[in-house]
Amino acid sequence: MSNDKKTVENDQMPAYSEAVKSGLYAKKSGLVGKYDNVRRLWEDEVTRHFLRPHLQKLIGYCREALRRVRILDLGCGSADGYELLAGVRDRDADLEDVEIDILSPDVVGLYKGVDLNEDLLKQAAAIYGDQPKMTFEQADFTKRLPVADDEELFDLYFSSFGTCSHHNDDETMIGLLAEIAERTKDYCLIHCDWLGRYSYEWQTLWTHDLSENRNMDYVVSYIYDKEEREAKRDELQHLNLRLVSRQEAEDMIREASKRSGVEIKPLRFYDRSVFTGRHMDTGDYNPQAQAIRNAVNSLHEVNLRTDLHGLMVDYIPKRGFDFLNRYYEHLQVCWNYTVEYVGRLLTLFDEEKREYTESLPAPPAATPEPIREMLDRMRRVVAGTGWYGMGLPRENIIEPQLGYALRHVATKLQQGQGCGHGLVGILEVDKR
């Protein structure tokens, strides 16, 4: 090889080095980390699903008032709340439509994110600092509402992913809600997100006496894979976070309404991440928990075939908690039946003939309608795509659709009692 040719090749190398340093050349995986597949495709989407109709109502109100929506993200982190809200889509949009975001730029007047952690705020500013309608401020929202006396008020007070559980003392949460209610001029929406008291992830902390186990020592261990998690065990960060049931949330809302003299009306409670919360995989608080989140992440990972046996839930009841055991047992049976049914579909489908080799048995008569709907959808998905000769149809089409089917099952059967990793309450203040 001539020296001239070597020189040309060497001159090109810095371009690749720069690309690697940028992080944009990194191989992405949704199997682990903060933004794994379950976070993006289950948790964020479930929040959007429940929030959507109420957000549409809020936008309609602001339009009638001839102004744009102002959003205060309480505990914004690196602006995760903004990204979640920006992804709320119009479910009534036609398939050919392109612009389907509900919170389009012409709708949003201001997004303000507040957080106590300076590093997270720096990260948020680095990403969104050039956006003129986004601002970030360091503040502790467990002390008071981080809105100046002369500052224009907000239309949506938003929290996500257990942020409200930083209110270790209910008095501070009650005070925050009461202040929002008092200062609201006409109408606002409040989105509260706590850790669910009765998540299977921390079954060892369940109690009938709500004065017990109010706060948990929460370890941020889930961002690492199993080997690294164990190696870093002594270095892991701990948080003191409040566990909340539906009853406790309603009590706080009721007291805040009483103190403010303004009705704070709960519109919806829902459980997020039942059987798929972060600590199902770590087993830090329940040694009987299974790594279901990892299996669901695998369903949504490109080109990766999942062992469906890893999706099967084996719920272990806790004596004396019949009202919870009945719910979890029912969800487990419906979940497992869906997985087994799809496994049977894959066994019976003839790829060459493009048809099933035998008829499938009808679901039991007691099967809830949401599960029946998903079983029929999966039957059509396998028949419609299982014969593709390219693109790994099982890994890249069938398994993701099974993931969405299980998400539908868990979402439709949730009861909003604090049985998920997160208990979320959507509230409104309406003084009109």
C-alpha positions as CSV (number, residue, x, y, z in Angstrom):
1,M,0.0,0.0,0.0
2,S,1.4,3.4,-1.0
3,N,2.1,6.1,1.6
4,D,-0.4,8.4,-0.1
5,K,-3.2,5.9,0.3
6,K,-2.4,5.4,4.0
7,T,-2.4,9.1,4.5
8,V,-5.9,9.4,2.9
9,E,-7.3,6.6,5.1
10,N,-5.7,8.0,8.3
11,D,-7.3,11.4,7.5
12,Q,-10.7,9.8,7.4
13,M,-10.4,8.1,10.8
14,P,-11.1,11.2,12.9
15,A,-14.6,11.4,11.4
16,Y,-15.4,7.9,12.7
17,S,-13.9,8.7,16.1
18,E,-16.0,11.8,16.4
19,A,-19.1,9.8,15.6
20,V,-18.3,7.3,18.3
21,K,-17.6,10.0,20.9
22,S,-21.0,11.6,20.1
23,G,-22.8,8.5,21.4
24,L,-24.8,8.4,18.2
25,Y,-22.9,5.3,17.0
26,A,-23.7,3.4,20.2
27,K,-25.7,0.2,19.8
28,K,-29.0,0.8,21.6
29,S,-30.9,-1.9,23.6
30,G,-34.3,-1.7,25.2
31,L,-33.6,-4.6,27.6
32,V,-32.1,-2.6,30.4
33,G,-31.7,0.9,31.7
34,K,-34.0,3.8,32.5
35,Y,-35.5,3.9,29.0
36,D,-36.1,0.2,28.4
37,N,-38.8,-1.1,26.2
38,V,-41.4,-1.4,29.0
39,R,-40.8,2.2,30.0
40,R,-41.3,3.5,26.5
41,L,-43.9,1.2,25.1
42,W,-45.9,0.3,28.3
43,E,-45.5,2.8,31.1
44,D,-45.5,6.0,29.0
45,E,-48.2,4.7,26.7
46,V,-50.5,3.7,29.6
47,T,-50.1,7.1,31.2
48,R,-51.0,8.7,27.8
49,H,-54.0,6.5,27.4
50,F,-55.6,7.5,30.7
51,L,-54.6,11.2,30.5
52,R,-55.6,11.7,26.9
53,P,-59.4,12.5,27.3
54,H,-58.8,14.8,30.3
55,L,-56.0,16.6,28.4
56,Q,-58.3,17.1,25.5
57,K,-60.9,18.6,27.8
58,L,-58.2,21.0,29.2
59,I,-57.1,22.1,25.8
60,G,-60.6,22.7,24.8
61,Y,-61.1,24.9,27.9
62,C,-57.9,26.9,27.1
63,R,-59.0,27.4,23.5
64,E,-62.4,28.8,24.7
65,A,-60.5,31.2,26.9
66,L,-58.3,32.2,23.9
67,R,-55.0,31.2,25.5
68,R,-52.5,28.4,25.3
69,V,-51.8,25.6,27.9
70,R,-49.2,26.3,30.6
71,I,-47.6,23.1,32.1
72,L,-45.8,22.8,35.4
73,D,-43.8,19.6,35.7
74,L,-43.2,18.8,39.4
75,G,-40.0,16.7,39.7
76,C,-39.2,17.0,36.0
77,G,-35.8,15.2,36.1
78,S,-34.3,15.5,32.7
79,A,-37.7,16.7,31.2
80,D,-39.1,13.2,31.0
81,G,-42.6,14.6,31.7
82,Y,-42.3,16.8,28.7
83,E,-41.4,13.9,26.5
84,L,-44.3,11.9,27.8
85,L,-46.8,14.7,27.3
86,A,-45.5,15.5,23.9
87,G,-46.1,12.0,22.8
88,V,-49.9,12.1,23.6
89,R,-51.6,11.4,20.2
90,D,-55.0,12.0,18.8
91,R,-56.7,8.6,18.9
92,D,-59.4,9.8,16.5
93,A,-56.9,10.8,13.8
94,D,-57.3,9.1,10.4
95,L,-54.5,6.8,9.3
96,E,-53.4,9.2,6.6
97,D,-53.0,12.1,9.0
98,V,-49.4,13.2,9.8
99,E,-49.8,15.9,12.5
100,I,-51.5,14.0,15.3
101,D,-49.9,15.4,18.5
102,I,-52.4,16.8,20.9
103,L,-50.0,19.2,22.5
104,S,-48.7,20.7,19.3
105,P,-46.5,23.9,19.4
106,D,-49.5,26.1,18.8
107,V,-51.3,24.7,21.8
108,V,-48.5,24.9,24.4
109,G,-47.7,28.4,25.9
110,L,-45.1,27.3,28.4
111,Y,-43.6,24.2,29.9
112,K,-41.8,24.8,33.2
113,G,-39.9,21.9,34.8
114,V,-38.8,22.1,38.5
115,D,-36.6,19.6,40.3
116,L,-34.3,19.6,43.3
117,N,-31.5,17.8,41.6
118,E,-29.1,20.1,39.9
119,D,-27.5,17.5,37.7
120,L,-30.8,16.4,36.2
121,L,-31.7,20.0,35.5
122,K,-28.4,20.5,33.7
123,Q,-29.2,17.5,31.6
124,A,-32.6,18.8,30.8
125,A,-31.2,22.2,29.9
126,A,-28.6,20.7,27.7
127,I,-31.3,18.9,25.7
128,Y,-34.0,21.6,25.6
129,G,-32.2,24.8,26.6
130,D,-32.7,26.2,23.1
131,Q,-36.5,25.8,23.2
132,P,-38.0,29.3,23.9
133,K,-41.2,27.9,25.5
134,M,-39.3,25.6,28.0
135,T,-37.7,26.7,31.2
136,F,-36.2,24.8,34.1
137,E,-35.9,25.9,37.8
138,Q,-34.3,24.3,40.9
139,A,-37.0,24.0,43.6
140,D,-38.3,21.7,46.3
141,F,-41.9,21.1,45.6
142,T,-42.3,19.2,48.9
143,K,-41.9,22.6,50.6
144,R,-44.5,24.7,48.7
145,L,-45.9,25.2,45.2
146,P,-42.9,26.5,43.2
147,V,-44.8,29.4,41.6
148,A,-44.0,33.0,42.5
149,D,-46.8,35.2,43.8
150,D,-46.6,37.4,40.7
151,E,-46.2,34.5,38.3
152,E,-49.0,33.5,35.9
153,L,-50.6,30.2,37.1
154,F,-50.6,26.9,35.3
155,D,-53.3,24.7,33.6
156,L,-51.6,21.3,34.1
157,Y,-49.7,20.4,37.2
158,F,-47.9,17.2,36.2
159,S,-45.9,14.6,38.1
160,S,-44.7,11.2,36.8
161,F,-43.0,8.0,38.0
162,G,-43.6,8.1,41.7
163,T,-42.5,11.7,42.1
164,C,-45.3,12.5,44.6
165,S,-43.8,9.8,46.9
166,H,-41.1,12.2,47.7
167,H,-43.7,13.8,50.0
168,N,-42.8,11.5,52.9
169,D,-45.2,13.5,55.2
170,D,-48.8,13.6,53.9
171,E,-49.0,17.2,55.3
172,T,-46.7,18.5,52.5
173,M,-48.7,16.7,49.8
174,I,-52.0,18.0,51.3
175,G,-50.5,21.5,51.4
176,L,-49.4,21.4,47.8
177,L,-52.8,20.3,46.6
178,A,-54.6,22.9,48.7
179,E,-52.3,25.7,47.4
180,I,-53.0,24.7,43.8
181,A,-56.7,24.7,44.5
182,E,-56.7,28.0,46.2
183,R,-54.6,29.8,43.6
184,T,-56.4,28.3,40.5
185,K,-58.5,31.0,38.9
186,D,-61.0,28.9,36.9
187,Y,-59.8,25.4,36.0
188,C,-56.8,23.2,36.2
189,L,-55.8,19.5,35.9
190,I,-53.5,17.8,38.4
191,H,-51.7,14.5,37.6
192,C,-50.4,12.8,40.8
193,D,-48.1,9.8,40.7
194,W,-47.1,7.8,43.8
195,L,-45.6,4.4,44.4
196,G,-48.4,1.9,44.8
197,R,-48.7,0.4,48.4
198,Y,-49.8,-3.0,47.2
199,S,-47.4,-3.7,44.3
200,Y,-46.4,-7.3,44.1
201,E,-42.8,-6.0,43.8
202,W,-42.8,-5.2,47.6
203,Q,-45.3,-7.7,48.9
204,T,-43.2,-8.1,52.0
205,L,-44.3,-4.5,52.9
206,W,-48.0,-5.1,52.6
207,T,-49.9,-4.2,55.8
208,H,-53.5,-3.8,56.8
209,D,-52.6,-1.0,59.2
210,L,-52.0,2.0,57.0
211,S,-49.9,3.7,59.7
212,E,-47.3,1.1,59.2
213,N,-44.7,0.8,56.3
214,R,-45.7,4.2,55.1
215,N,-42.2,4.9,53.6
216,M,-39.9,2.4,52.0
217,D,-36.1,2.4,51.5
218,Y,-36.1,2.5,47.7
219,V,-32.9,1.3,46.0
220,V,-32.2,2.6,42.5
221,S,-30.7,-0.7,41.4
222,Y,-32.8,-1.4,38.4
223,I,-30.8,0.6,35.9
224,Y,-28.1,-2.1,35.9
225,D,-28.2,-5.6,34.7
226,K,-28.0,-8.4,37.3
227,E,-24.2,-8.9,37.4
228,E,-23.4,-5.2,37.6
229,R,-26.2,-4.6,40.1
230,E,-24.7,-7.2,42.5
231,A,-21.2,-5.8,42.0
232,K,-22.4,-2.3,42.8
233,R,-24.7,-3.3,45.7
234,D,-22.8,-1.2,48.3
235,E,-22.7,1.8,46.0
236,L,-26.3,2.0,45.1
237,Q,-28.3,5.1,46.0
238,H,-31.3,4.9,48.4
239,L,-34.4,7.0,48.5
240,N,-37.0,7.3,51.2
241,L,-40.4,7.2,49.3
242,R,-44.0,7.1,50.4
243,L,-46.2,4.1,49.6
244,V,-49.8,5.1,48.8
245,S,-53.0,3.2,48.4
246,R,-56.2,4.5,46.8
247,Q,-57.7,5.1,50.2
248,E,-54.8,7.2,51.4
249,A,-54.7,9.2,48.2
250,E,-58.4,10.0,48.5
251,D,-57.9,11.0,52.2
252,M,-55.2,13.4,51.2
253,I,-57.3,14.9,48.4
254,R,-60.3,15.2,50.7
255,E,-58.3,17.0,53.3
256,A,-56.8,19.4,50.8
257,S,-60.3,20.2,49.5
258,K,-61.4,20.9,53.1
259,R,-58.4,23.2,53.8
260,S,-58.7,25.2,50.6
261,G,-62.4,25.4,50.6
262,V,-62.3,24.3,47.0
263,E,-63.3,20.9,45.6
264,I,-60.5,18.9,44.2
265,K,-62.3,16.2,42.2
266,P,-60.7,12.9,41.4
267,L,-61.4,12.0,37.8
268,R,-59.5,8.7,37.5
269,F,-57.2,6.4,39.5
270,Y,-55.2,3.8,37.7
271,D,-52.4,1.3,38.5
272,R,-49.4,1.4,36.2
273,S,-47.0,-1.5,35.8
274,V,-48.7,-4.4,37.4
275,F,-46.3,-7.5,37.2
276,T,-43.9,-5.4,35.1
277,G,-42.5,-2.9,37.6
278,R,-38.8,-2.3,37.9
279,H,-38.3,-4.3,41.0
280,M,-40.0,-7.5,39.7
281,D,-36.6,-8.2,38.1
282,T,-34.4,-7.1,41.0
283,G,-36.3,-9.1,43.7
284,D,-35.0,-6.5,46.2
285,Y,-38.3,-6.5,48.2
286,N,-40.0,-9.7,47.2
287,P,-37.8,-12.8,46.8
288,Q,-40.7,-14.6,45.0
289,A,-40.9,-11.9,42.3
290,Q,-40.0,-13.0,38.8
291,A,-38.1,-11.2,36.1
292,I,-41.3,-10.5,34.0
293,R,-40.2,-7.1,33.0
294,N,-37.1,-8.6,31.3
295,A,-39.2,-11.1,29.4
296,V,-41.6,-8.3,28.2
297,N,-38.6,-6.2,27.2
298,S,-37.5,-9.1,25.1
299,L,-40.8,-9.2,23.3
300,H,-40.2,-5.7,22.0
301,E,-36.5,-6.1,21.2
302,V,-35.7,-6.2,17.4
303,N,-34.5,-9.5,16.1
304,L,-34.6,-11.2,19.5
305,R,-36.7,-14.4,19.9
306,T,-38.3,-14.7,23.4
307,D,-38.8,-17.9,25.4
308,L,-42.5,-17.5,26.2
309,H,-42.1,-19.6,29.3
310,G,-40.3,-16.6,30.9
311,L,-43.6,-14.7,30.6
312,M,-45.6,-17.0,32.7
313,V,-46.5,-15.5,36.1
314,D,-46.6,-17.6,39.2
315,Y,-48.2,-15.4,41.8
316,I,-47.6,-16.4,45.4
317,P,-50.5,-15.2,47.6
318,K,-49.9,-13.5,50.9
319,R,-52.0,-14.9,53.7
320,G,-54.6,-12.5,55.1
321,F,-54.9,-10.3,52.0
322,D,-57.8,-12.0,50.2
323,F,-59.0,-8.8,48.5
324,L,-55.5,-8.5,46.8
325,N,-55.0,-12.2,46.2
326,R,-58.3,-12.4,44.3
327,Y,-57.2,-9.6,42.0
328,Y,-53.7,-10.9,41.4
329,E,-54.9,-14.4,40.9
330,H,-57.4,-13.3,38.3
331,L,-54.9,-11.2,36.4
332,Q,-52.4,-14.0,36.5
333,V,-54.8,-16.5,35.0
334,C,-55.8,-14.1,32.2
335,W,-52.2,-13.1,31.5
336,N,-50.9,-16.7,31.4
337,Y,-53.9,-17.9,29.3
338,T,-53.0,-15.2,26.7
339,V,-49.4,-16.3,26.6
340,E,-50.3,-20.0,26.4
341,Y,-52.8,-19.3,23.6
342,V,-50.2,-17.5,21.5
343,G,-47.8,-20.3,22.1
344,R,-50.4,-22.7,20.8
345,L,-51.0,-20.5,17.7
346,L,-47.3,-20.7,16.9
347,T,-47.3,-24.5,17.2
348,L,-50.4,-25.0,15.0
349,F,-49.6,-22.6,12.2
350,D,-48.3,-24.2,9.0
351,E,-46.0,-21.6,7.4
352,E,-46.0,-23.3,4.0
353,K,-49.8,-23.7,3.8
354,R,-50.4,-20.4,5.5
355,E,-53.1,-21.8,7.7
356,Y,-53.7,-23.5,11.1
357,T,-53.4,-27.2,11.1
358,E,-56.4,-27.6,13.4
359,S,-59.1,-25.6,15.0
360,L,-58.4,-23.7,18.2
361,P,-60.5,-24.4,21.3
362,A,-62.9,-21.6,22.3
363,P,-61.8,-19.6,25.4
364,P,-63.6,-20.5,28.7
365,A,-67.0,-18.9,29.1
366,A,-65.7,-16.7,32.0
367,T,-63.0,-15.1,29.8
368,P,-63.3,-11.3,30.0
369,E,-64.0,-9.5,26.8
370,P,-60.7,-7.6,26.7
371,I,-58.9,-11.0,26.7
372,R,-61.2,-12.4,24.0
373,E,-60.5,-9.4,21.9
374,M,-56.7,-9.9,22.2
375,L,-56.9,-13.7,21.5
376,D,-58.7,-13.0,18.3
377,R,-56.2,-10.3,17.3
378,M,-53.3,-12.6,17.9
379,R,-54.9,-15.4,15.9
380,R,-55.1,-13.0,12.9
381,V,-51.6,-11.6,13.5
382,V,-50.0,-15.0,13.4
383,A,-52.1,-16.1,10.3
384,G,-51.4,-12.8,8.5
385,T,-47.6,-12.6,9.1
386,G,-46.3,-16.0,10.2
387,W,-45.5,-17.1,6.7
388,Y,-43.3,-14.1,5.8
389,G,-40.0,-15.4,4.4
390,M,-38.0,-12.3,5.4
391,G,-37.7,-10.0,8.4
392,L,-38.1,-12.6,11.2
393,P,-41.9,-12.4,11.6
394,R,-42.0,-14.0,15.0
395,E,-39.4,-11.8,16.5
396,N,-40.3,-8.5,14.9
397,I,-44.1,-8.7,14.3
398,I,-45.7,-11.4,16.4
399,E,-43.9,-11.0,19.7
400,P,-44.3,-7.2,19.8
401,Q,-48.0,-7.7,19.2
402,L,-48.1,-10.2,22.0
403,G,-46.5,-7.5,24.2
404,Y,-49.3,-5.1,23.3
405,A,-51.9,-7.7,23.9
406,L,-50.5,-8.3,27.4
407,R,-50.3,-4.6,28.0
408,H,-54.0,-4.4,27.0
409,V,-54.9,-7.2,29.4
410,A,-53.1,-5.6,32.4
411,T,-54.5,-2.2,31.6
412,K,-58.1,-3.3,31.3
413,L,-58.0,-5.4,34.4
414,Q,-56.2,-2.9,36.7
415,Q,-58.4,-1.4,39.5
416,G,-56.6,1.7,40.6
417,Q,-56.1,0.5,44.1
418,G,-52.3,0.8,44.4
419,C,-51.4,-2.6,43.0
420,G,-49.0,-1.4,40.4
421,H,-45.5,0.1,40.7
422,G,-47.3,3.4,40.3
423,L,-50.7,4.6,41.6
424,V,-51.8,7.6,39.5
425,G,-54.6,10.0,40.2
426,I,-56.0,12.5,37.7
427,L,-57.7,15.3,39.5
428,E,-59.4,18.6,38.5
429,V,-60.2,21.9,40.1
430,D,-63.2,23.6,38.4
431,K,-64.3,26.9,39.7
432,R,-66.4,27.9,36.7
